[in-house]
Amino acid sequence: MTTTSKKDMAATFLTMCASGSVREAYTRYVRENFKHHNPQCPCDRHSLMEAMEKSALEDPNKSFQIRKVIECTDSVAVLSRLQPSKVDLGYAVVHILKFEGGKIAEMWEVVQEIPEESPNELGMF
């Protein structure tokens, strides 16, 4: 029997949500008493799920690319690039997901716009 790592669950959950399979992702990976820290909507599971569904419907052609995933005990951090279809450079996003009982119990996100020019030759990724 193989078990799915928290890293794999976090990456799959975020990828499914970005691609429009939001309800299926929540059913598979998110606890009923899930809470989040997105300041754009109420902190309950249902509110964020609906906001993610709306985002997927409004921009079904956006690109979501995971660049780095780090797992530490009960938490996973995912660095990704979110490229809306109508935006030139997009955003660097860090999601931090806390797991309890094999499912996502809590989530934080930090979003930064990718600048056109930067003195840092390494860039955001």
Contact map, one row per residue, 1 for C-alpha under 8 A:
11100000000000000000000000000000000000000000000000000000000000000000000000000000000000000000000000000000000000000000000000000
11110000000000000000000000000000000000000000000000000000000000000000000000000000000000000000000000000000000000000000000000000
11111000000000000000000000000000000000000000000000000000000000000000000000000000000000000000000000000000000000000000000000000
01111101100000000000000000000000000000000000000000000000000000000000000000000000000000000000000000000000000000000000000000000
00111111100000000000000000000000000000000000000000000000000000000000000000000000000000000000000000000000000000000000000000000
00011111110000000000000000000000000000000000000000000000000000000000001000110000000000000000000000100100000000000000000000000
00001111111000000000000000000000000000000000000000000000000000000000111000010000000000000000000000000000000000000000000000000
00011111111100000000000000000000000000000000000000000000000000000000000000000000000000000000000000000000000000000000000000000
00011111111110000000000000001000000000000000000000000000000000000000000000000000000000000000000000000000000000000000000000000
00000111111111000000000000000000000000000000000000000000000000000000000000010100000000000000000010000001000000000000000000000
00000011111111100000000000000000000000000000000000000000000000000100100000000100000000000000000000000000000000000000000000000
00000001111111110000000010000000000000000000000000000000000000000000000000000000000000000000000000000000000000000000000000000
00000000111111111000000011001000000000000000000000000000000000000000000000000000000000000000000000000000000000000000000000000
00000000011111111100000000000000000000000000000000000000000000000000000000000000000000000000000000000000000000000000000000000
00000000001111111110000000000000000000000000000000000000000000010000000000000000000000000000000000000000000000000000000000000
00000000000111111111110110000000000000000000000000000000000000000000000000000000000000000000000000000000000000000000000000000
00000000000011111111111010000000000000000000000000011001000000000000000000000000000000000000000000000000000000000000000000000
00000000000001111111110000000000000000000000000000010001000001110000000000000000000000000000000000000000000000000000000000000
00000000000000111111110000000000000000000000000000000001000100000000000000000000000000000000000000000000000000000000000000000
00000000000000011111110000000000000000000000000000001001100100000000000000000000000000000000000000000000000000000000000000000
00000000000000011111111110000000000000000000000000000000000000000000000000000000000000000000000000000000000000000000000000000
00000000000000011111111111000000000000000000000010011000000000000000000000000000000000000000000000000000000000000000000000000
00000000000000001000111111100000000000000000000010001000000000000000000000000000000000000000000000000000000000000000000000000
00000000000000010000111111110000000000000000000000000000000000000000000000000000000000000000000000000000000000000000000000000
00000000000110011000111111111100000000000000000000000000000000000000000000000000000000000000000000000000000000000000000000000
00000000000010000000011111111110000000000000000010000000000000000000000000000000000000000000000000000000000000000000000000000
00000000000000000000001111111100000000000000000000000000000000000000000000000000000000000000000000000000000000000000000000000
00000000000000000000000111111100000000000000000000000000000000000000000000000000000000000000000000000000000000000000000000000
00000000100010000000000011111110000000000000000000000000000000000000000000000000000000000000000000000111000000000000000000000
00000000000000000000000011111111010000000000000000000000000000000000000000000000000000000000000000000011100000000000000000000
00000000000000000000000001001111110000000000000000000000000000000000000000000000000000000000000000000011100000000000000000000
00000000000000000000000000000111110000000000100000000000000000000000000000000000000000000000000000000000000000000000000000000
00000000000000000000000000000011111000000001100000000000000000000000000000000000000000000000000000000000100000000000000000000
00000000000000000000000000000111111100000001100000000000000000000000000000000000000000000000000000000001110000000000000000000
00000000000000000000000000000000111110000011100000000000000000000000000000000000000000000000000000000000111000000000000000000
00000000000000000000000000000000011111000011100100000000000000000000000000000000000000000000000000000000011100000000000000000
00000000000000000000000000000000001111100010000000000000000000000000000000000000000000000000000000000000001110000000000000000
00000000000000000000000000000000000111111110000000000000000000000000000000000000000000000000000000000000000110000000000000000
00000000000000000000000000000000000011111100000000000000000000000000000000000000000000000000000000000000000000000000000000000
00000000000000000000000000000000000001111100000000000000000000000000000000000000000000000000000000000000000000000000000000000
00000000000000000000000000000000000001111110001100100000000000000000000000000000000000000000000000000000000000000000000000000
00000000000000000000000000000000000001111111001100000000000000000000000000000000000000000000000000000000000000000000000000000
00000000000000000000000000000000001111001111101100000000000000000000000000000000000000000000000000000000000000000000000000000
00000000000000000000000000000000111100000111111100000000000000000000000000000000000000000000000000000000000000000000000000000
00000000000000000000000000000001111100000011111110000000000000000000000000000000000000000000000000000000000000000000000000000
00000000000000000000000000000000000000000001111111000000000000000000000000000000000000000000000000000000000000000000000000000
00000000000000000000000000000000000000001111111111100000000000000000000000000000000000000000000000000000000000000000000000000
00000000000000000000000000000000000100001111111111110000000000000000000000000000000000000000000000000000000000000000000000000
00000000000000000000011001000000000000000000111111111000000000000000000000000000000000000000000000000000000000000000000000000
00000000000000000000000000000000000000000000011111111100000000000000000000000000000000000000000000000000000000000000000000000
00000000000000000000000000000000000000001000001111111110000000000000000000000000000000000000000000000000000000000000000000000
00000000000000001100010000000000000000000000000111111111000000000000000000000000000000000000000000000000000000000000000000000
00000000000000001001011000000000000000000000000011111111100000000000000000000000000000000000000000000000000000000000000000000
00000000000000000000000000000000000000000000000001111111110000000000000000000000000000000000000000000000000000000000000000000
00000000000000000000000000000000000000000000000000111111111100000000000000000000000000000000000000000000000000000000000000000
00000000000000001111000000000000000000000000000000011111111100000000000000000000000000000000000000000000000000000000000000000
00000000000000000001000000000000000000000000000000001111111100000000000000000000000000000000000000000000000000000000000000000
00000000000000000000000000000000000000000000000000000111111100000000000000000000000000000000000000000000000000000000000000000
00000000000000000000000000000000000000000000000000000011111111000000000000000000000110000000000000000000000000000000000000000
00000000000000000011000000000000000000000000000000000011111111000000000000000000000000000000000000000000000000000000000000000
00000000000000000000000000000000000000000000000000000000001111100000000000000000000110000000000000000000000000000000000000000
00000000000000000100000000000000000000000000000000000000001111110000000000000000011110000000000000000000000000000000000000000
00000000000000000100000000000000000000000000000000000000000011111000000000000000111110000000000000000000000000000000000000000
00000000000000100100000000000000000000000000000000000000000001111100000000000001111000000000000000000000000000000000000000000
00000000000000000000000000000000000000000000000000000000000000111110000000000001110000000000000000000000000000000000000000000
00000000001000000000000000000000000000000000000000000000000000011111100000000111100000000000000000000000000000000000000000000
00000000000000000000000000000000000000000000000000000000000000001111100000000111100000000000000000000000000000000000000000001
00000000000000000000000000000000000000000000000000000000000000000111110000000111000000000000000000000000000000000000000000000
00000010001000000000000000000000000000000000000000000000000000000111111000011110000000000000000000000000000000000000000000000
00000010000000000000000000000000000000000000000000000000000000000001111100011100000000000000000000000000000000000000000000000
00000110000000000000000000000000000000000000000000000000000000000000111111111000000000000000000000000000000000000000000000000
00000000000000000000000000000000000000000000000000000000000000000000011111110000000000000000000000000000000000000000000000000
00000000000000000000000000000000000000000000000000000000000000000000001111100000000000000000000000000000000000000000000000000
00000000000000000000000000000000000000000000000000000000000000000000001111110000000000000000000001110000000000000000000000000
00000100000000000000000000000000000000000000000000000000000000000000001111111000000000000000000111100000000000000000000000000
00000110010000000000000000000000000000000000000000000000000000000000111101111100000000000000000111000000000000000000000000000
00000000000000000000000000000000000000000000000000000000000000000000111000111110000000000000011110000000000000000000000000000
00000000011000000000000000000000000000000000000000000000000000000111110000011111000000000000111100000000000000000000000000000
00000000000000000000000000000000000000000000000000000000000000000111100000001111100000000001111000000000000000000000000000000
00000000000000000000000000000000000000000000000000000000000000011111000000000111110000000001110000000000000000000000000000000
00000000000000000000000000000000000000000000000000000000000000111110000000000011111000000111100000000000000000000000000000000
00000000000000000000000000000000000000000000000000000000000001111000000000000001111100000111100000000000000000000000000000000
00000000000000000000000000000000000000000000000000000000000001110000000000000000111110111110000000000000000000000000000000000
00000000000000000000000000000000000000000000000000000000001011100000000000000000011111100100000000000000000000000000000000000
00000000000000000000000000000000000000000000000000000000001011100000000000000000001111100000000000000000000000000000000000000
00000000000000000000000000000000000000000000000000000000000000000000000000000000000111110000000000000000000000000000000000000
00000000000000000000000000000000000000000000000000000000000000000000000000000000001111111100000000000000000000000000000000000
00000000000000000000000000000000000000000000000000000000000000000000000000000000001001111100000000000000000000000000000000000
00000000000000000000000000000000000000000000000000000000000000000000000000000000001000111110000000000000000000001111000000000
00000000000000000000000000000000000000000000000000000000000000000000000000000000111100111111000000000000000000001100000000000
00000000000000000000000000000000000000000000000000000000000000000000000000000000111000001111100000000000000000111100000000000
00000000000000000000000000000000000000000000000000000000000000000000000000000011110000000111110000000000000000111100000000010
00000000000000000000000000000000000000000000000000000000000000000000000000000111110000000011111000000000000011110000000000000
00000000000000000000000000000000000000000000000000000000000000000000000000001111000000000001111100000000000011100000000000000
00000000000000000000000000000000000000000000000000000000000000000000000000001110000000000000111110000000001111000000000000000
00000000000000000000000000000000000000000000000000000000000000000000000000111100000000000000011111000000001110000000000000000
00000000010000000000000000000000000000000000000000000000000000000000000000111000000000000000001111100001111100000000000000000
00000000000000000000000000000000000000000000000000000000000000000000000001110000000000000000000111110001111000000000000000000
00000100000000000000000000000000000000000000000000000000000000000000000001100000000000000000000011111111110000000000000000000
00000000000000000000000000000000000000000000000000000000000000000000000001000000000000000000000001111111100000000000000000000
00000000000000000000000000000000000000000000000000000000000000000000000000000000000000000000000000111110000000000000000000000
00000100000000000000000000001000000000000000000000000000000000000000000000000000000000000000000000111111000000000000000000000
00000000000000000000000000001110000000000000000000000000000000000000000000000000000000000000000000111111100000000000000000000
00000000010000000000000000001110010000000000000000000000000000000000000000000000000000000000000011110111111000000000000000000
00000000000000000000000000000110111000000000000000000000000000000000000000000000000000000000000011110011111000000000000000000
00000000000000000000000000000000011100000000000000000000000000000000000000000000000000000000000011100001111100000000000000000
00000000000000000000000000000000001110000000000000000000000000000000000000000000000000000000001111000001111110000000000000000
00000000000000000000000000000000000111000000000000000000000000000000000000000000000000000000001110000000011111000000000000000
00000000000000000000000000000000000011000000000000000000000000000000000000000000000000000000111100000000001111100000000000000
00000000000000000000000000000000000000000000000000000000000000000000000000000000000000000000111000000000000111110000000000000
00000000000000000000000000000000000000000000000000000000000000000000000000000000000000000011110000000000000011111000000000000
00000000000000000000000000000000000000000000000000000000000000000000000000000000000000000011100000000000000001111100000000000
00000000000000000000000000000000000000000000000000000000000000000000000000000000000000001111000000000000000000111110000000000
00000000000000000000000000000000000000000000000000000000000000000000000000000000000000001111000000000000000000011111000000010
00000000000000000000000000000000000000000000000000000000000000000000000000000000000000001000000000000000000000001111110000000
00000000000000000000000000000000000000000000000000000000000000000000000000000000000000001000000000000000000000000111110000000
00000000000000000000000000000000000000000000000000000000000000000000000000000000000000000000000000000000000000000011111000000
00000000000000000000000000000000000000000000000000000000000000000000000000000000000000000000000000000000000000000011111110100
00000000000000000000000000000000000000000000000000000000000000000000000000000000000000000000000000000000000000000000111110000
00000000000000000000000000000000000000000000000000000000000000000000000000000000000000000000000000000000000000000000011111100
00000000000000000000000000000000000000000000000000000000000000000000000000000000000000000000000000000000000000000000011111100
00000000000000000000000000000000000000000000000000000000000000000000000000000000000000000000000000000000000000000000000111111
00000000000000000000000000000000000000000000000000000000000000000000000000000000000000000000000000000000000000000000010111111
00000000000000000000000000000000000000000000000000000000000000000000000000000000000000000001000000000000000000000100000001111
00000000000000000000000000000000000000000000000000000000000000000010000000000000000000000000000000000000000000000000000001111
